[in-house]
Amino acid sequence: MNYTSFETERLIIRPTSEEDAVFVYHLMNTPKWLKYIGDRNVKSVATAKQYINKKMRPQLHRLGYSNFTVIKKADNQKIGTCGLFDREGLEGIDLGFAFLPAFEKKGFAFESSERLIRAAFENYEIKTLSAITAKDNISSQKLLQRLEFNLIGTTKIVNDPNEILLYQLDNMNSDDI
């Protein structure tokens, strides 16, 4: 199937595929990924490819959106991921993002997240977005606040004993309001 990709002034945001396995392997083994998102046991390019096919692609096939690879237009370099995730035990669709250390604090997470929020509401007709983050992940908290998410409280997700912060953003253009 042909899935939607998105663009911003500086970025291409396209569904993650097997061709991203080397990049996904590197990203999922960065210190911040391991600390704040968790070890997904992706220890080789081969296991990254398996992870893409077993964890990312099924939701893409089911809903039309999932994990997106974020690429700089200027040089076609893969710099991070941003996605819309249907997480078990979490109400609403979850906005998530992660970037290689060299591309943090340059506005790429905000730019890609803002574009996917617009896609969630306009393209996919999602009414409410959620976002979760570790209590000590101040950078993600600041980004979510800048994106106009509201802190709802704390929650726990399946297979994670840690309490995390839960944010929400409602589609103000929704017919249900």
Secondary structure as UniProt FT lines:
FT   STRAND          6..7
FT   STRAND          11..15
FT   HELIX           18..20
FT   HELIX           21..27
FT   TURN            28..29
FT   HELIX           31..32
FT   HELIX           33..37
FT   HELIX           45..51
FT   HELIX           52..56
FT   HELIX           57..63
FT   STRAND          67..72
FT   TURN            73..75
FT   STRAND          78..85
FT   TURN            88..89
FT   STRAND          93..99
FT   HELIX           101..103
FT   TURN            104..105
FT   HELIX           108..122
FT   STRAND          128..133
FT   TURN            135..136
FT   HELIX           138..146
FT   TURN            147..148
FT   STRAND          150..155
FT   TURN            158..159
FT   STRAND          164..170
FT   TURN            172..173
FT   TURN            175..176
//
